[in-house]
Amino acid sequence: MKKSKICILIFFALFLICIAVPYVLPARVSKIYQGVHYDSFRDKKCMIAVITVDNQPFTKKGILKLWRKERKSLKEKGVLFENKCDDIFFAKNKFVRPYGSQELKYWMGDNQICMRGVVNGMCINNSDVFMSISFEKSFNENLVIDKYQGRDIYISYR
């Protein structure tokens, strides 16, 4: 009887540890991809940076903490805003096959970010993007987090 209770307690403890690990591990930038995307709506070339992250933060507070931790190092690595249409996307470090071969011709598609096939012909689904940073407000809730060249920078949680 005691052995079965001990086994159940050990199993329960291991289960809790497995669930808690993603919340405990710190988020860290895996790789930064940069490129130019032609925005046909604005008729302008825009700089896009896609930053893949291991151990994505689950809360808005964690996402904001990741930005504050990484923003100086990103500026040092040349990830800077110049135009109003420039964007930085933070995404899970999870690459998938493109929906179609045509997706690989573009930096950003309708459903995926394929970066013109730079990553062995793999893409990131838009659903795996958890944060975007830009000069422009979007329709979802934004939080002003910083100023850059006298302009507000907005963060969008997805």
Secondary structure as the mmCIF struct_conf table of DSSP 4:
data_model
#
loop_
_struct_conf.conf_type_id
_struct_conf.id
_struct_conf.beg_label_comp_id
_struct_conf.beg_label_asym_id
_struct_conf.beg_label_seq_id
_struct_conf.end_label_comp_id
_struct_conf.end_label_asym_id
_struct_conf.end_label_seq_id
HELX_RH_AL_P HELX_RH_AL_P1 LYS A 2 VAL A 24
BEND BEND1 LEU A 25 LEU A 25
HELX_LH_PP_P HELX_LH_PP_P1 PRO A 26 ALA A 27
STRN STRN1 ARG A 28 ASP A 39
TURN_TY1_P TURN_TY1_P1 SER A 40 ASP A 43
STRN STRN2 LYS A 44 ASP A 54
BEND BEND2 ASN A 55 ASN A 55
BEND BEND3 PHE A 58 THR A 59
HELX_RH_AL_P HELX_RH_AL_P2 LYS A 60 GLU A 76
TURN_TY1_P TURN_TY1_P2 LYS A 77 GLY A 78
BEND BEND4 ASN A 83 ASN A 83
TURN_TY1_P TURN_TY1_P3 LYS A 84 CYS A 85
STRN STRN3 ASP A 87 LYS A 92
BEND BEND5 ASN A 93 ASN A 93
STRN STRN4 VAL A 96 VAL A 96
BEND BEND6 TYR A 99 GLY A 100
HELX_RH_3T_P HELX_RH_3T_P1 SER A 101 LYS A 105
BEND BEND7 TYR A 106 TRP A 107
STRN STRN5 MET A 108 MET A 108
BEND BEND8 ASP A 110 ASN A 111
STRN STRN6 GLN A 112 ILE A 113
HELX_RH_3T_P HELX_RH_3T_P2 MET A 115 GLY A 117
TURN_TY1_P TURN_TY1_P4 VAL A 118 GLY A 121
STRN STRN7 CYS A 123 CYS A 123
STRN STRN8 ILE A 124 ASN A 125
HELX_RH_3T_P HELX_RH_3T_P3 ASN A 126 ASP A 128
STRN STRN9 VAL A 129 SER A 134
BEND BEND9 PHE A 135 GLU A 136
BEND BEND10 PHE A 139 ASN A 140
STRN STRN10 ASN A 142 TYR A 148
TURN_TY1_P TURN_TY1_P5 GLN A 149 GLY A 150
STRN STRN11 ARG A 151 TYR A 157
#
